[in-house]
Amino acid sequence: MNKPNVVWITGASSGIGEALAVQYASAGSSLVLSARQQTELERVREVCVEQGAFADSIMVLPLDVTKFDSMPVAVDAVVRKFGSVDILINNAGISQRSLFVDTDISVYQTIFAVDVMGPIALTKLVLPIMLNKGKGHIVVTSSIAGKMGVPYRTGYCAAKHAVIGFFDSLRAELHDTGVQVSCILPGFVRTGISEQAVTGDGSVFGVTDVNIQGGMDPNECARQIIRNLDKGKSEFSVSQGMEKHALWLNRAFPGLIRKMSHKFGKPE
């Protein structure tokens, strides 16, 4: 693993974000850990310290990515402590488990605020720091669902498609600036994403999907993510099992996948 100086991770209180934090900390990177729950961020910080990180090299910075007005203060705090940001990993996200006909429009607004506008807003503030020093790496966690649609996730799939489109365009704008842009496309990973997903009325789903239960270990997912980021890959999937083949099957046999898509994604 390459050792970036400062890595800022949103959604760092659990799952993929926590696993990334621990591995970057083990490599000696300075970290900014952001999510809404400070208690959980403090827990992750302690895990990082147990893995050999220095306590003063880890900044716990609670942040709600839908509260755009609070972001300038957060960015200023990071710059005051560390001077810059080398890698920004926009990992905070929320999923969905509901049919379109049963879903309030406010639920779609929430999903887009967290999964799309949050990464855009934070990147908007961090990017000038990277441009000023002529290097940096902007990362966003999309999903295999950002390349294909499945039932019960209309809002989630739309949001994950949207971040790929936005950051693809940003990558083109940043050509020759020294700032890289990468999109991560995870498959099923053993995290709380389905348990914390929203239903049609905005309530929490509260159940872990069978596919999530049998998904990739988040630590292995983090290892693969970091390995691909170190290689400078602009877009890559991290998956195992059948979903590992979903992207190339969708490209090679789109008609077949569309016929079968109604079988995918139903909550169990």
N, C-alpha and C positions, 0 to 999 in steps of 0.2 A: 504494500500500500504506500502510495505517495503521502507525504505529510504536509497537508495544507496548514497554514498558520491559524486561521480562524474559520470555523464552520458554524453557520447559523442554521438550525433545524427547527422548523415549525411542526406541530403535531408530535413533539418529542416526548410526550408523557407516557406513551405506550406503543406497542406494536413495532412497525417498521422504523418509526422515528426513534424510539428508545434503542432498538438494536443498532441503528446507525450511530447514535450517540456513543454507545459503549465501545464500538469498534474504533471510531475516530479518537476517542479518549485514550484507548489502549495504544494507539499509534503516536500519541503525544500532541495531538491537535488541541488548540484552545476551542472551547465550545460556547455557543449561545443556545440555550434550551428554551423553547417557547411553546406554550399551549395555554389553555385556559385555567387548568388546575395546578396551582402552585404547589400543593402538597405532593402531587404525583411528580412534578418536576424536581422537587427536592429529593424525592426517593431515587429518581434516575441519576441525579447528581451524585448521590452517595454510592450508587452502583458503579458509576464511572471512577470515583475515587478509589473504591475497592479494587478496581482493575488497574490501578497505578497512576491515575491522573492526579495532578496537583489541584487541590481544592480551589485555589485562586485563579486557575485557568478555565474554570467553568462558571459561566454566568447564567443564573436562573432569571428569565425575563418573561413573566406571564404576559400573554398577548391573545386577544380575541381577534382573529383575522377579519372579522366582519366590522370591527370598530376602526374604520379607516383613519379617523381623526387622532387616534392614539398612536398611530404608527410613526410619525415624525419624532415624537419623544423617545420611542423605543429605539429607533435608528441612532439618534443622538447619543443615547446611553451606551449603545454598543461601540460607537466610534470613540467615545470618551474612555472606555475601558481598554479596548483592543487596538484602536487606531484605524481599523479597516475590516472588511469582510472578504475572505477569499472564496468561500463557497456558500451560497444561499440555497438551502434545500427546502422548497415549498412543498411540505409533506402533509400539512393539515388538510383534513377532508371529512366528508360525511357521505354516507350512502343512503339508499332508499329501498323499501320493500312495500310497494303498493301499485295497484293498477292505475293507469292514467285516469279512468273514469271516476275513481274513488279518491283522487288526490286534490287537495286544496291548492289553489294557485300560490298561496303563501309558502307552501312546502317547496315548490320549485324556486321561489325567490330565495329561500334559505339555502338550498343546495347550491345555487349559482353564486350566492354571496360568499359561501365558505370555499367552494371548490374552484371557482373561476376568478371572481373579483378580488378575493383575498390574496392569492398569488400575484395577480397583476398589480395590486396596490403596493404590496411590499417590494416587489421587484422594481417598481417605478422609483422608489426611494433609495434602494441599495445600488441599483445599476450605475448612477453617476459616480459613486465611490470607486467602483471597479474601472470605469472608463477613465477616471482621473489618473489611475496608476497603470493603465494599459493592460490589465489582466484581471481574470476572475472567472467564476463558473456559476451560472444560474441553472438551477435544477428544479424540475417540477415532477411530482408524482401523479401520473395519469393512471391508466389501467388498460388491460386488454379490452375492457368495455369501452375504451376510447376509440376503438377501431371497428367495433361491431355492436349491434343493438340486441338486447335481451329483454324479455318481459319483466315487469315489476321494478324496472330501473330506468324508466324513461328519463327522469331528471338526472340521475347519476350518469347514464350513458351520454346524454347531451352535454353535461358539464365536462366530462372527461374528453369527449370529442373537441369541445371548445378550447380547452387548455392546450391540446396538441396543436390546433390551428393557430392559436395566438403565439405560442412559443416557437413554432416553426417560422412564423413571420418575423418574430423578434430575432431569431438566429440569422435570418437573411439580412436584416438591418445591421447586425453587429459584425458582419463579415469583415475581417482584417482589423478589428479593433483590439483583439487579444482577449475578448470576453467570450467564453464558450456558453452554449445553451444545450441542455440535455433533458429529454423526456423519458421517464421511467414508466414502463408498462407492466406492473405486477399482475400475476394471475391470482389464484387462491393462496392466501397466506394466513397462517393461524394467528389472527389478531381479533380485536373486538369490533371489527367494522360492521358486521351484520347485527351484532347485539346492540350497537349504538345507532344503527340506521333508523331513519324516520319512516313512519307509515303515512297513510293518506291524510290524516288529521294533524300530523306533526308530532305525534307521540312516539316514544322510543319502541322499536321493534322488540328488543329484549331477548332475542333467541339467536344462537349461533347456528348458521347454516351447516348442513352436513358437509358440503364442499369445503367450507372454511375449516371445519374440524379436521378434515383430512388434508389440509393444505400444507404448503411449504413452511418449514420452521423459520420464524422471522430473522433469526441470527444468520441462517444460510442465505436468506433473501438479502440481508444487509451486506454480506460478504460479496455476493454477486453484483450488487449495485455498485459498491465501491470499486470493485475490479473493473467494471465497465466504465465508470467515471474516470478512473485513472488512465484508461485507454483513450479517453476523449470521445467516446461514442455519443452521437447526437440523439439517438433513440434506440431503446433496447427493451426487450421483454425479460421478465424474471418469473419463471414458472416451472411447473413440473406436471407430469401426468398428461391427460388428454388436452388440457388447455394450452399446453406447451406448443401444440400443433395448430391451435385455433387460428392464428394470424395467417400462416401460409395457406391453410385450407380456405380461409375466407378470400384470399387473393386468387387462389387457383380455381376454386369452385364456389363462387359467390352465390350462384343460384341454389346450390345444394344446401349451403349454410342457411340461406334465408328460409328455405322450406323446413329446416330442422330447428330454427331458432325458437319456435314456440315451446320447445321442450326444455329450453335452457332457463335457468334463473328462478324457477318457481320456488318460493320459500317452503321449506320442509320443517 
